[in-house]
Structure formats: structure tokens, C-alpha cells
């Protein structure tokens, strides 16, 4: 019987719906790092917009 490593844990991203390895998620975050990064960029843009007005 060949040795099989356990399947890597994965989590479904709540934002893009992709099933990603847990490595793609920050601890206790159900958004993958890709969505997290894009959301942070949006927030930075929003904050920049607010700062202008
Ligand atoms: Zn995602």
C-alpha cells in the first residue's frame, strides 16, 4: 500500500468562491489573500477619495 499524504486542507473563499489552499488565507479569514489584497486596495482608494473631499 503506497504512502499517501493527507489531502491539503482547503477553504472556500467567501469573496471569489474559489477553493484555495489554507496557505492562501490569513488566519480566521474566509477571504483568500488575492481578494483580501484587492479589497485593501479598494479601501485605500476609497480613503484617498474621502481625503480629497
Ligand atoms: Zn478569493
mmCIF file of the protein (N, C-alpha, C, O) and its ligand, coordinates in Angstrom:
data_MODEL
# 
_entry.id   MODEL 
# 
loop_
_entity.id 
_entity.type 
_entity.pdbx_number_of_molecules 
1 polymer     1 
2 non-polymer 1 
# 
_entity_poly.entity_id                      1 
_entity_poly.type                           'polypeptide(L)' 
_entity_poly.nstd_linkage                   no 
_entity_poly.nstd_monomer                   no 
_entity_poly.pdbx_seq_one_letter_code       
;(UNK)(UNK)(UNK)(UNK)(UNK)(UNK)(UNK)(UNK)(UNK)(UNK)(UNK)(UNK)(UNK)(UNK)(UNK)(UNK)
(UNK)(UNK)(UNK)(UNK)(UNK)(UNK)(UNK)(UNK)(UNK)(UNK)(UNK)(UNK)(UNK)(UNK)(UNK)(UNK)
(UNK)(UNK)(UNK)(UNK)(UNK)(UNK)(UNK)(UNK)(UNK)(UNK)(UNK)(UNK)(UNK)(UNK)(UNK)(UNK)
(UNK)(UNK)(UNK)(UNK)(UNK)
;
_entity_poly.pdbx_seq_one_letter_code_can   XXXXXXXXXXXXXXXXXXXXXXXXXXXXXXXXXXXXXXXXXXXXXXXXXXXXX 
_entity_poly.pdbx_strand_id                 A 
# 
loop_
_entity_poly_seq.entity_id 
_entity_poly_seq.num 
_entity_poly_seq.mon_id 
_entity_poly_seq.hetero 
1 1  UNK n 
1 2  UNK n 
1 3  UNK n 
1 4  UNK n 
1 5  UNK n 
1 6  UNK n 
1 7  UNK n 
1 8  UNK n 
1 9  UNK n 
1 10 UNK n 
1 11 UNK n 
1 12 UNK n 
1 13 UNK n 
1 14 UNK n 
1 15 UNK n 
1 16 UNK n 
1 17 UNK n 
1 18 UNK n 
1 19 UNK n 
1 20 UNK n 
1 21 UNK n 
1 22 UNK n 
1 23 UNK n 
1 24 UNK n 
1 25 UNK n 
1 26 UNK n 
1 27 UNK n 
1 28 UNK n 
1 29 UNK n 
1 30 UNK n 
1 31 UNK n 
1 32 UNK n 
1 33 UNK n 
1 34 UNK n 
1 35 UNK n 
1 36 UNK n 
1 37 UNK n 
1 38 UNK n 
1 39 UNK n 
1 40 UNK n 
1 41 UNK n 
1 42 UNK n 
1 43 UNK n 
1 44 UNK n 
1 45 UNK n 
1 46 UNK n 
1 47 UNK n 
1 48 UNK n 
1 49 UNK n 
1 50 UNK n 
1 51 UNK n 
1 52 UNK n 
1 53 UNK n 
# 
loop_
_struct_asym.id 
_struct_asym.entity_id 
A 1 
B 2 
# 
loop_
_chem_comp.id 
_chem_comp.type 
_chem_comp.mon_nstd_flag 
UNK 'L-peptide linking' . 
ZN  non-polymer         . 
# 
_pdbx_entity_nonpoly.entity_id   2 
_pdbx_entity_nonpoly.name        ? 
_pdbx_entity_nonpoly.comp_id     ZN 
# 
_pdbx_nonpoly_scheme.asym_id         B 
_pdbx_nonpoly_scheme.entity_id       2 
_pdbx_nonpoly_scheme.mon_id          ZN 
_pdbx_nonpoly_scheme.ndb_seq_num     1 
_pdbx_nonpoly_scheme.pdb_seq_num     101 
_pdbx_nonpoly_scheme.auth_seq_num    101 
_pdbx_nonpoly_scheme.pdb_mon_id      ZN 
_pdbx_nonpoly_scheme.auth_mon_id     ZN 
_pdbx_nonpoly_scheme.pdb_strand_id   A 
_pdbx_nonpoly_scheme.pdb_ins_code    . 
# 
loop_
_atom_site.group_PDB 
_atom_site.id 
_atom_site.type_symbol 
_atom_site.label_atom_id 
_atom_site.label_alt_id 
_atom_site.label_comp_id 
_atom_site.label_asym_id 
_atom_site.label_entity_id 
_atom_site.label_seq_id 
_atom_site.pdbx_PDB_ins_code 
_atom_site.Cartn_x 
_atom_site.Cartn_y 
_atom_site.Cartn_z 
_atom_site.occupancy 
_atom_site.B_iso_or_equiv 
_atom_site.pdbx_formal_charge 
_atom_site.auth_seq_id 
_atom_site.auth_comp_id 
_atom_site.auth_asym_id 
_atom_site.auth_atom_id 
_atom_site.pdbx_PDB_model_num 
ATOM   1   N  N  . UNK A 1 1  ? 0.846   -1.204 0.000  1.00 0.00 ? 1   UNK A N  1 
ATOM   2   C  CA . UNK A 1 1  ? 0.000   0.000  0.000  1.00 0.00 ? 1   UNK A CA 1 
ATOM   3   C  C  . UNK A 1 1  ? 0.876   1.246  0.000  1.00 0.00 ? 1   UNK A C  1 
ATOM   4   O  O  . UNK A 1 1  ? 1.636   1.478  0.940  1.00 0.00 ? 1   UNK A O  1 
ATOM   5   N  N  . UNK A 1 2  ? 0.770   2.037  -1.043 1.00 0.00 ? 2   UNK A N  1 
ATOM   6   C  CA . UNK A 1 2  ? 1.637   3.234  -1.143 1.00 0.00 ? 2   UNK A CA 1 
ATOM   7   C  C  . UNK A 1 2  ? 1.276   4.272  -0.086 1.00 0.00 ? 2   UNK A C  1 
ATOM   8   O  O  . UNK A 1 2  ? 0.124   4.431  0.318  1.00 0.00 ? 2   UNK A O  1 
ATOM   9   N  N  . UNK A 1 3  ? 2.316   4.960  0.329  1.00 0.00 ? 3   UNK A N  1 
ATOM   10  C  CA . UNK A 1 3  ? 2.089   6.014  1.309  1.00 0.00 ? 3   UNK A CA 1 
ATOM   11  C  C  . UNK A 1 3  ? 1.377   7.184  0.646  1.00 0.00 ? 3   UNK A C  1 
ATOM   12  O  O  . UNK A 1 3  ? 1.787   7.651  -0.416 1.00 0.00 ? 3   UNK A O  1 
ATOM   13  N  N  . UNK A 1 4  ? 0.322   7.646  1.272  1.00 0.00 ? 4   UNK A N  1 
ATOM   14  C  CA . UNK A 1 4  ? -0.375  8.806  0.725  1.00 0.00 ? 4   UNK A CA 1 
ATOM   15  C  C  . UNK A 1 4  ? -0.404  9.909  1.771  1.00 0.00 ? 4   UNK A C  1 
ATOM   16  O  O  . UNK A 1 4  ? -0.795  9.695  2.919  1.00 0.00 ? 4   UNK A O  1 
ATOM   17  N  N  . UNK A 1 5  ? 0.008   11.067 1.356  1.00 0.00 ? 5   UNK A N  1 
ATOM   18  C  CA . UNK A 1 5  ? -0.084  12.193 2.284  1.00 0.00 ? 5   UNK A CA 1 
ATOM   19  C  C  . UNK A 1 5  ? -1.540  12.619 2.364  1.00 0.00 ? 5   UNK A C  1 
ATOM   20  O  O  . UNK A 1 5  ? -2.273  12.500 1.383  1.00 0.00 ? 5   UNK A O  1 
ATOM   21  N  N  . UNK A 1 6  ? -1.960  13.103 3.498  1.00 0.00 ? 6   UNK A N  1 
ATOM   22  C  CA . UNK A 1 6  ? -3.344  13.560 3.619  1.00 0.00 ? 6   UNK A CA 1 
ATOM   23  C  C  . UNK A 1 6  ? -3.600  14.701 2.663  1.00 0.00 ? 6   UNK A C  1 
ATOM   24  O  O  . UNK A 1 6  ? -2.696  15.486 2.380  1.00 0.00 ? 6   UNK A O  1 
ATOM   25  N  N  . UNK A 1 7  ? -4.798  14.805 2.169  1.00 0.00 ? 7   UNK A N  1 
ATOM   26  C  CA . UNK A 1 7  ? -5.108  15.912 1.252  1.00 0.00 ? 7   UNK A CA 1 
ATOM   27  C  C  . UNK A 1 7  ? -4.924  17.245 1.961  1.00 0.00 ? 7   UNK A C  1 
ATOM   28  O  O  . UNK A 1 7  ? -5.266  17.377 3.136  1.00 0.00 ? 7   UNK A O  1 
ATOM   29  N  N  . UNK A 1 8  ? -4.392  18.223 1.260  1.00 0.00 ? 8   UNK A N  1 
ATOM   30  C  CA . UNK A 1 8  ? -4.195  19.534 1.889  1.00 0.00 ? 8   UNK A CA 1 
ATOM   31  C  C  . UNK A 1 8  ? -5.540  20.151 2.249  1.00 0.00 ? 8   UNK A C  1 
ATOM   32  O  O  . UNK A 1 8  ? -6.516  20.030 1.509  1.00 0.00 ? 8   UNK A O  1 
ATOM   33  N  N  . UNK A 1 9  ? -5.569  20.795 3.369  1.00 0.00 ? 9   UNK A N  1 
ATOM   34  C  CA . UNK A 1 9  ? -6.809  21.463 3.759  1.00 0.00 ? 9   UNK A CA 1 
ATOM   35  C  C  . UNK A 1 9  ? -7.067  22.632 2.828  1.00 0.00 ? 9   UNK A C  1 
ATOM   36  O  O  . UNK A 1 9  ? -6.152  23.343 2.412  1.00 0.00 ? 9   UNK A O  1 
ATOM   37  N  N  . UNK A 1 10 ? -8.300  22.802 2.526  1.00 0.00 ? 10  UNK A N  1 
ATOM   38  C  CA . UNK A 1 10 ? -8.662  23.896 1.628  1.00 0.00 ? 10  UNK A CA 1 
ATOM   39  C  C  . UNK A 1 10 ? -9.860  24.623 2.201  1.00 0.00 ? 10  UNK A C  1 
ATOM   40  O  O  . UNK A 1 10 ? -10.601 24.099 3.032  1.00 0.00 ? 10  UNK A O  1 
ATOM   41  N  N  . UNK A 1 11 ? -10.022 25.818 1.742  1.00 0.00 ? 11  UNK A N  1 
ATOM   42  C  CA . UNK A 1 11 ? -11.121 26.640 2.234  1.00 0.00 ? 11  UNK A CA 1 
ATOM   43  C  C  . UNK A 1 11 ? -11.750 27.355 1.034  1.00 0.00 ? 11  UNK A C  1 
ATOM   44  O  O  . UNK A 1 11 ? -11.064 27.748 0.090  1.00 0.00 ? 11  UNK A O  1 
ATOM   45  N  N  . UNK A 1 12 ? -13.051 27.508 1.101  1.00 0.00 ? 12  UNK A N  1 
ATOM   46  C  CA . UNK A 1 12 ? -13.753 28.179 0.013  1.00 0.00 ? 12  UNK A CA 1 
ATOM   47  C  C  . UNK A 1 12 ? -13.757 29.680 0.287  1.00 0.00 ? 12  UNK A C  1 
ATOM   48  O  O  . UNK A 1 12 ? -14.232 30.138 1.327  1.00 0.00 ? 12  UNK A O  1 
ATOM   49  N  N  . UNK A 1 13 ? -13.228 30.420 -0.653 1.00 0.00 ? 13  UNK A N  1 
ATOM   50  C  CA . UNK A 1 13 ? -13.190 31.869 -0.467 1.00 0.00 ? 13  UNK A CA 1 
ATOM   51  C  C  . UNK A 1 13 ? -14.600 32.430 -0.511 1.00 0.00 ? 13  UNK A C  1 
ATOM   52  O  O  . UNK A 1 13 ? -15.364 32.119 -1.425 1.00 0.00 ? 13  UNK A O  1 
ATOM   53  N  N  . UNK A 1 14 ? -14.950 33.245 0.458  1.00 0.00 ? 14  UNK A N  1 
ATOM   54  C  CA . UNK A 1 14 ? -16.305 33.797 0.527  1.00 0.00 ? 14  UNK A CA 1 
ATOM   55  C  C  . UNK A 1 14 ? -16.492 34.915 -0.489 1.00 0.00 ? 14  UNK A C  1 
ATOM   56  O  O  . UNK A 1 14 ? -17.617 35.338 -0.757 1.00 0.00 ? 14  UNK A O  1 
ATOM   57  N  N  . UNK A 1 15 ? -15.403 35.385 -1.044 1.00 0.00 ? 15  UNK A N  1 
ATOM   58  C  CA . UNK A 1 15 ? -15.499 36.529 -1.951 1.00 0.00 ? 15  UNK A CA 1 
ATOM   59  C  C  . UNK A 1 15 ? -15.515 36.089 -3.412 1.00 0.00 ? 15  UNK A C  1 
ATOM   60  O  O  . UNK A 1 15 ? -16.411 36.471 -4.164 1.00 0.00 ? 15  UNK A O  1 
ATOM   61  N  N  . UNK A 1 16 ? -14.514 35.278 -3.823 1.00 0.00 ? 16  UNK A N  1 
ATOM   62  C  CA . UNK A 1 16 ? -14.446 34.870 -5.225 1.00 0.00 ? 16  UNK A CA 1 
ATOM   63  C  C  . UNK A 1 16 ? -14.980 33.458 -5.417 1.00 0.00 ? 16  UNK A C  1 
ATOM   64  O  O  . UNK A 1 16 ? -15.183 33.027 -6.552 1.00 0.00 ? 16  UNK A O  1 
ATOM   65  N  N  . UNK A 1 17 ? -15.214 32.723 -4.320 1.00 0.00 ? 17  UNK A N  1 
ATOM   66  C  CA . UNK A 1 17 ? -15.801 31.396 -4.434 1.00 0.00 ? 17  UNK A CA 1 
ATOM   67  C  C  . UNK A 1 17 ? -14.826 30.323 -4.858 1.00 0.00 ? 17  UNK A C  1 
ATOM   68  O  O  . UNK A 1 17 ? -15.234 29.193 -5.127 1.00 0.00 ? 17  UNK A O  1 
ATOM   69  N  N  . UNK A 1 18 ? -13.541 30.649 -4.927 1.00 0.00 ? 18  UNK A N  1 
ATOM   70  C  CA . UNK A 1 18 ? -12.543 29.659 -5.312 1.00 0.00 ? 18  UNK A CA 1 
ATOM   71  C  C  . UNK A 1 18 ? -12.150 28.814 -4.120 1.00 0.00 ? 18  UNK A C  1 
ATOM   72  O  O  . UNK A 1 18 ? -12.061 29.297 -2.991 1.00 0.00 ? 18  UNK A O  1 
ATOM   73  N  N  . UNK A 1 19 ? -11.913 27.531 -4.397 1.00 0.00 ? 19  UNK A N  1 
ATOM   74  C  CA . UNK A 1 19 ? -11.404 26.658 -3.348 1.00 0.00 ? 19  UNK A CA 1 
ATOM   75  C  C  . UNK A 1 19 ? -9.891  26.767 -3.352 1.00 0.00 ? 19  UNK A C  1 
ATOM   76  O  O  . UNK A 1 19 ? -9.246  26.385 -4.329 1.00 0.00 ? 19  UNK A O  1 
ATOM   77  N  N  . UNK A 1 20 ? -9.318  27.281 -2.280 1.00 0.00 ? 20  UNK A N  1 
ATOM   78  C  CA . UNK A 1 20 ? -7.884  27.534 -2.227 1.00 0.00 ? 20  UNK A CA 1 
ATOM   79  C  C  . UNK A 1 20 ? -7.276  26.838 -1.039 1.00 0.00 ? 20  UNK A C  1 
ATOM   80  O  O  . UNK A 1 20 ? -7.956  26.548 -0.054 1.00 0.00 ? 20  UNK A O  1 
ATOM   81  N  N  . UNK A 1 21 ? -5.986  26.569 -1.138 1.00 0.00 ? 21  UNK A N  1 
ATOM   82  C  CA . UNK A 1 21 ? -5.260  26.014 -0.007 1.00 0.00 ? 21  UNK A CA 1 
ATOM   83  C  C  . UNK A 1 21 ? -5.309  26.984 1.164  1.00 0.00 ? 21  UNK A C  1 
ATOM   84  O  O  . UNK A 1 21 ? -5.399  28.198 0.978  1.00 0.00 ? 21  UNK A O  1 
ATOM   85  N  N  . UNK A 1 22 ? -5.250  26.443 2.357  1.00 0.00 ? 22  UNK A N  1 
ATOM   86  C  CA . UNK A 1 22 ? -5.292  27.308 3.545  1.00 0.00 ? 22  UNK A CA 1 
ATOM   87  C  C  . UNK A 1 22 ? -4.149  28.318 3.529  1.00 0.00 ? 22  UNK A C  1 
ATOM   88  O  O  . UNK A 1 22 ? -4.224  29.363 4.176  1.00 0.00 ? 22  UNK A O  1 
ATOM   89  N  N  . UNK A 1 23 ? -3.092  28.000 2.786  1.00 0.00 ? 23  UNK A N  1 
ATOM   90  C  CA . UNK A 1 23 ? -1.974  28.937 2.700  1.00 0.00 ? 23  UNK A CA 1 
ATOM   91  C  C  . UNK A 1 23 ? -2.412  30.255 2.075  1.00 0.00 ? 23  UNK A C  1 
ATOM   92  O  O  . UNK A 1 23 ? -1.765  31.286 2.259  1.00 0.00 ? 23  UNK A O  1 
ATOM   93  N  N  . UNK A 1 24 ? -3.507  30.213 1.340  1.00 0.00 ? 24  UNK A N  1 
ATOM   94  C  CA . UNK A 1 24 ? -3.978  31.423 0.673  1.00 0.00 ? 24  UNK A CA 1 
ATOM   95  C  C  . UNK A 1 24 ? -4.814  32.283 1.594  1.00 0.00 ? 24  UNK A C  1 
ATOM   96  O  O  . UNK A 1 24 ? -5.236  33.376 1.215  1.00 0.00 ? 24  UNK A O  1 
ATOM   97  N  N  . UNK A 1 25 ? -5.059  31.796 2.809  1.00 0.00 ? 25  UNK A N  1 
ATOM   98  C  CA . UNK A 1 25 ? -5.941  32.530 3.714  1.00 0.00 ? 25  UNK A CA 1 
ATOM   99  C  C  . UNK A 1 25 ? -5.168  32.992 4.941  1.00 0.00 ? 25  UNK A C  1 
ATOM   100 O  O  . UNK A 1 25 ? -4.351  32.255 5.493  1.00 0.00 ? 25  UNK A O  1 
ATOM   101 N  N  . UNK A 1 26 ? -5.435  34.200 5.348  1.00 0.00 ? 26  UNK A N  1 
ATOM   102 C  CA . UNK A 1 26 ? -4.924  34.644 6.634  1.00 0.00 ? 26  UNK A CA 1 
ATOM   103 C  C  . UNK A 1 26 ? -5.696  33.903 7.723  1.00 0.00 ? 26  UNK A C  1 
ATOM   104 O  O  . UNK A 1 26 ? -6.783  33.383 7.475  1.00 0.00 ? 26  UNK A O  1 
ATOM   105 N  N  . UNK A 1 27 ? -5.142  33.859 8.905  1.00 0.00 ? 27  UNK A N  1 
ATOM   106 C  CA . UNK A 1 27 ? -5.791  33.145 9.990  1.00 0.00 ? 27  UNK A CA 1 
ATOM   107 C  C  . UNK A 1 27 ? -7.173  33.748 10.257 1.00 0.00 ? 27  UNK A C  1 
ATOM   108 O  O  . UNK A 1 27 ? -7.337  34.965 10.336 1.00 0.00 ? 27  UNK A O  1 
ATOM   109 N  N  . UNK A 1 28 ? -8.167  32.849 10.395 1.00 0.00 ? 28  UNK A N  1 
ATOM   110 C  CA . UNK A 1 28 ? -9.537  33.291 10.688 1.00 0.00 ? 28  UNK A CA 1 
ATOM   111 C  C  . UNK A 1 28 ? -10.080 34.248 9.645  1.00 0.00 ? 28  UNK A C  1 
ATOM   112 O  O  . UNK A 1 28 ? -10.877 35.135 9.950  1.00 0.00 ? 28  UNK A O  1 
ATOM   113 N  N  . UNK A 1 29 ? -9.635  34.057 8.405  1.00 0.00 ? 29  UNK A N  1 
ATOM   114 C  CA . UNK A 1 29 ? -10.149 34.890 7.332  1.00 0.00 ? 29  UNK A CA 1 
ATOM   115 C  C  . UNK A 1 29 ? -10.751 33.975 6.281  1.00 0.00 ? 29  UNK A C  1 
ATOM   116 O  O  . UNK A 1 29 ? -10.093 33.030 5.847  1.00 0.00 ? 29  UNK A O  1 
ATOM   117 N  N  . UNK A 1 30 ? -11.968 34.227 5.865  1.00 0.00 ? 30  UNK A N  1 
ATOM   118 C  CA . UNK A 1 30 ? -12.559 33.374 4.842  1.00 0.00 ? 30  UNK A CA 1 
ATOM   119 C  C  . UNK A 1 30 ? -12.472 34.013 3.466  1.00 0.00 ? 30  UNK A C  1 
ATOM   120 O  O  . UNK A 1 30 ? -13.173 33.603 2.541  1.00 0.00 ? 30  UNK A O  1 
ATOM   121 N  N  . UNK A 1 31 ? -11.619 35.008 3.330  1.00 0.00 ? 31  UNK A N  1 
ATOM   122 C  CA . UNK A 1 31 ? -11.304 35.545 2.015  1.00 0.00 ? 31  UNK A CA 1 
ATOM   123 C  C  . UNK A 1 31 ? -9.866  35.199 1.682  1.00 0.00 ? 31  UNK A C  1 
ATOM   124 O  O  . UNK A 1 31 ? -8.983  35.315 2.532  1.00 0.00 ? 31  UNK A O  1 
ATOM   125 N  N  . UNK A 1 32 ? -9.624  34.772 0.438  1.00 0.00 ? 32  UNK A N  1 
ATOM   126 C  CA . UNK A 1 32 ? -8.264  34.430 0.051  1.00 0.00 ? 32  UNK A CA 1 
ATOM   127 C  C  . UNK A 1 32 ? -7.418  35.709 -0.029 1.00 0.00 ? 32  UNK A C  1 
ATOM   128 O  O  . UNK A 1 32 ? -7.938  36.823 -0.102 1.00 0.00 ? 32  UNK A O  1 
ATOM   129 N  N  . UNK A 1 33 ? -6.125  35.508 -0.013 1.00 0.00 ? 33  UNK A N  1 
ATOM   130 C  CA . UNK A 1 33 ? -5.227  36.672 0.028  1.00 0.00 ? 33  UNK A CA 1 
ATOM   131 C  C  . UNK A 1 33 ? -5.411  37.554 -1.202 1.00 0.00 ? 33  UNK A C  1 
ATOM   132 O  O  . UNK A 1 33 ? -5.228  38.769 -1.141 1.00 0.00 ? 33  UNK A O  1 
ATOM   133 N  N  . UNK A 1 34 ? -5.778  36.925 -2.320 1.00 0.00 ? 34  UNK A N  1 
ATOM   134 C  CA . UNK A 1 34 ? -5.977  37.710 -3.526 1.00 0.00 ? 34  UNK A CA 1 
ATOM   135 C  C  . UNK A 1 34 ? -7.125  38.691 -3.330 1.00 0.00 ? 34  UNK A C  1 
ATOM   136 O  O  . UNK A 1 34 ? -6.994  39.873 -3.647 1.00 0.00 ? 34  UNK A O  1 
ATOM   137 N  N  . UNK A 1 35 ? -8.259  38.202 -2.803 1.00 0.00 ? 35  UNK A N  1 
ATOM   138 C  CA . UNK A 1 35 ? -9.402  39.076 -2.568 1.00 0.00 ? 35  UNK A CA 1 
ATOM   139 C  C  . UNK A 1 35 ? -9.084  40.067 -1.457 1.00 0.00 ? 35  UNK A C  1 
ATOM   140 O  O  . UNK A 1 35 ? -9.462  41.236 -1.525 1.00 0.00 ? 35  UNK A O  1 
ATOM   141 N  N  . UNK A 1 36 ? -8.389  39.587 -0.441 1.00 0.00 ? 36  UNK A N  1 
ATOM   142 C  CA . UNK A 1 36 ? -8.034  40.467 0.666  1.00 0.00 ? 36  UNK A CA 1 
ATOM   143 C  C  . UNK A 1 36 ? -7.200  41.630 0.144  1.00 0.00 ? 36  UNK A C  1 
ATOM   144 O  O  . UNK A 1 36 ? -7.422  42.780 0.522  1.00 0.00 ? 36  UNK A O  1 
ATOM   145 N  N  . UNK A 1 37 ? -6.238  41.328 -0.727 1.00 0.00 ? 37  UNK A N  1 
ATOM   146 C  CA . UNK A 1 37 ? -5.370  42.374 -1.267 1.00 0.00 ? 37  UNK A CA 1 
ATOM   147 C  C  . UNK A 1 37 ? -6.175  43.338 -2.126 1.00 0.00 ? 37  UNK A C  1 
ATOM   148 O  O  . UNK A 1 37 ? -5.983  44.550 -2.034 1.00 0.00 ? 37  UNK A O  1 
ATOM   149 N  N  . UNK A 1 38 ? -7.073  42.821 -2.958 1.00 0.00 ? 38  UNK A N  1 
ATOM   150 C  CA . UNK A 1 38 ? -7.841  43.711 -3.822 1.00 0.00 ? 38  UNK A CA 1 
ATOM   151 C  C  . UNK A 1 38 ? -8.798  44.547 -2.988 1.00 0.00 ? 38  UNK A C  1 
ATOM   152 O  O  . UNK A 1 38 ? -9.032  45.714 -3.304 1.00 0.00 ? 38  UNK A O  1 
ATOM   153 N  N  . UNK A 1 39 ? -9.356  43.970 -1.925 1.00 0.00 ? 39  UNK A N  1 
ATOM   154 C  CA . UNK A 1 39 ? -10.245 44.741 -1.058 1.00 0.00 ? 39  UNK A CA 1 
ATOM   155 C  C  . UNK A 1 39 ? -9.476  45.852 -0.362 1.00 0.00 ? 39  UNK A C  1 
ATOM   156 O  O  . UNK A 1 39 ? -9.977  46.968 -0.218 1.00 0.00 ? 39  UNK A O  1 
ATOM   157 N  N  . UNK A 1 40 ? -8.269  45.547 0.067  1.00 0.00 ? 40  UNK A N  1 
ATOM   158 C  CA . UNK A 1 40 ? -7.470  46.569 0.747  1.00 0.00 ? 40  UNK A CA 1 
ATOM   159 C  C  . UNK A 1 40 ? -7.145  47.696 -0.219 1.00 0.00 ? 40  UNK A C  1 
ATOM   160 O  O  . UNK A 1 40 ? -7.136  48.867 0.158  1.00 0.00 ? 40  UNK A O  1 
ATOM   161 N  N  . UNK A 1 41 ? -6.872  47.327 -1.490 1.00 0.00 ? 41  UNK A N  1 
ATOM   162 C  CA . UNK A 1 41 ? -6.589  48.373 -2.473 1.00 0.00 ? 41  UNK A CA 1 
ATOM   163 C  C  . UNK A 1 41 ? -7.817  49.244 -2.668 1.00 0.00 ? 41  UNK A C  1 
ATOM   164 O  O  . UNK A 1 41 ? -7.700  50.465 -2.781 1.00 0.00 ? 41  UNK A O  1 
ATOM   165 N  N  . UNK A 1 42 ? -9.013  48.623 -2.711 1.00 0.00 ? 42  UNK A N  1 
ATOM   166 C  CA . UNK A 1 42 ? -10.232 49.411 -2.853 1.00 0.00 ? 42  UNK A CA 1 
ATOM   167 C  C  . UNK A 1 42 ? -10.392 50.354 -1.668 1.00 0.00 ? 42  UNK A C  1 
ATOM   168 O  O  . UNK A 1 42 ? -10.744 51.522 -1.836 1.00 0.00 ? 42  UNK A O  1 
ATOM   169 N  N  . UNK A 1 43 ? -10.129 49.839 -0.465 1.00 0.00 ? 43  UNK A N  1 
ATOM   170 C  CA . UNK A 1 43 ? -10.286 50.675 0.721  1.00 0.00 ? 43  UNK A CA 1 
ATOM   171 C  C  . UNK A 1 43 ? -9.315  51.840 0.676  1.00 0.00 ? 43  UNK A C  1 
ATOM   172 O  O  . UNK A 1 43 ? -9.664  52.959 1.051  1.00 0.00 ? 43  UNK A O  1 
ATOM   173 N  N  . UNK A 1 44 ? -8.103  51.583 0.219  1.00 0.00 ? 44  UNK A N  1 
ATOM   174 C  CA . UNK A 1 44 ? -7.129  52.663 0.120  1.00 0.00 ? 44  UNK A CA 1 
ATOM   175 C  C  . UNK A 1 44 ? -7.626  53.711 -0.853 1.00 0.00 ? 44  UNK A C  1 
ATOM   176 O  O  . UNK A 1 44 ? -7.496  54.909 -0.603 1.00 0.00 ? 44  UNK A O  1 
ATOM   177 N  N  . UNK A 1 45 ? -8.197  53.264 -1.966 1.00 0.00 ? 45  UNK A N  1 
ATOM   178 C  CA . UNK A 1 45 ? -8.732  54.201 -2.957 1.00 0.00 ? 45  UNK A CA 1 
ATOM   179 C  C  . UNK A 1 45 ? -9.885  54.994 -2.355 1.00 0.00 ? 45  UNK A C  1 
ATOM   180 O  O  . UNK A 1 45 ? -9.970  56.210 -2.528 1.00 0.00 ? 45  UNK A O  1 
ATOM   181 N  N  . UNK A 1 46 ? -10.782 54.289 -1.638 1.00 0.00 ? 46  UNK A N  1 
ATOM   182 C  CA . UNK A 1 46 ? -11.912 54.978 -1.019 1.00 0.00 ? 46  UNK A CA 1 
ATOM   183 C  C  . UNK A 1 46 ? -11.421 56.009 -0.010 1.00 0.00 ? 46  UNK A C  1 
ATOM   184 O  O  . UNK A 1 46 ? -11.912 57.137 0.029  1.00 0.00 ? 46  UNK A O  1 
ATOM   185 N  N  . UNK A 1 47 ? -10.457 55.614 0.797  1.00 0.00 ? 47  UNK A N  1 
ATOM   186 C  CA . UNK A 1 47 ? -9.938  56.535 1.804  1.00 0.00 ? 47  UNK A CA 1 
ATOM   187 C  C  . UNK A 1 47 ? -9.279  57.738 1.126  1.00 0.00 ? 47  UNK A C  1 
ATOM   188 O  O  . UNK A 1 47 ? -9.390  58.869 1.598  1.00 0.00 ? 47  UNK A O  1 
ATOM   189 N  N  . UNK A 1 48 ? -8.589  57.473 0.008  1.00 0.00 ? 48  UNK A N  1 
ATOM   190 C  CA . UNK A 1 48 ? -7.953  58.563 -0.719 1.00 0.00 ? 48  UNK A CA 1 
ATOM   191 C  C  . UNK A 1 48 ? -9.024  59.515 -1.251 1.00 0.00 ? 48  UNK A C  1 
ATOM   192 O  O  . UNK A 1 48 ? -8.865  60.734 -1.202 1.00 0.00 ? 48  UNK A O  1 
ATOM   193 N  N  . UNK A 1 49 ? -10.127 58.936 -1.765 1.00 0.00 ? 49  UNK A N  1 
ATOM   194 C  CA . UNK A 1 49 ? -11.205 59.769 -2.277 1.00 0.00 ? 49  UNK A CA 1 
ATOM   195 C  C  . UNK A 1 49 ? -11.794 60.627 -1.169 1.00 0.00 ? 49  UNK A C  1 
ATOM   196 O  O  . UNK A 1 49 ? -12.057 61.816 -1.354 1.00 0.00 ? 49  UNK A O  1 
ATOM   197 N  N  . UNK A 1 50 ? -11.999 59.988 0.011  1.00 0.00 ? 50  UNK A N  1 
ATOM   198 C  CA . UNK A 1 50 ? -12.571 60.738 1.122  1.00 0.00 ? 50  UNK A CA 1 
ATOM   199 C  C  . UNK A 1 50 ? -11.648 61.863 1.559  1.00 0.00 ? 50  UNK A C  1 
ATOM   200 O  O  . UNK A 1 50 ? -12.094 62.947 1.934  1.00 0.00 ? 50  UNK A O  1 
ATOM   201 N  N  . UNK A 1 51 ? -10.357 61.585 1.501  1.00 0.00 ? 51  UNK A N  1 
ATOM   202 C  CA . UNK A 1 51 ? -9.396  62.577 1.955  1.00 0.00 ? 51  UNK A CA 1 
ATOM   203 C  C  . UNK A 1 51 ? -9.404  63.797 1.050  1.00 0.00 ? 51  UNK A C  1 
ATOM   204 O  O  . UNK A 1 51 ? -9.146  64.918 1.490  1.00 0.00 ? 51  UNK A O  1 
ATOM   205 N  N  . UNK A 1 52 ? -9.705  63.562 -0.225 1.00 0.00 ? 52  UNK A N  1 
ATOM   206 C  CA . UNK A 1 52 ? -9.708  64.675 -1.177 1.00 0.00 ? 52  UNK A CA 1 
ATOM   207 C  C  . UNK A 1 52 ? -10.878 65.618 -0.880 1.00 0.00 ? 52  UNK A C  1 
ATOM   208 O  O  . UNK A 1 52 ? -10.748 66.839 -0.970 1.00 0.00 ? 52  UNK A O  1 
ATOM   209 N  N  . UNK A 1 53 ? -12.003 65.036 -0.532 1.00 0.00 ? 53  UNK A N  1 
ATOM   210 C  CA . UNK A 1 53 ? -13.179 65.895 -0.330 1.00 0.00 ? 53  UNK A CA 1 
ATOM   211 C  C  . UNK A 1 53 ? -13.225 66.545 1.038  1.00 0.00 ? 53  UNK A C  1 
ATOM   212 O  O  . UNK A 1 53 ? -14.158 67.290 1.336  1.00 0.00 ? 53  UNK A O  1 
HETATM 213 ZN ZN . ZN  B 2 .  ? -10.947 34.995 -3.170 1.00 0.00 ? 101 ZN  A ZN 1 
# 
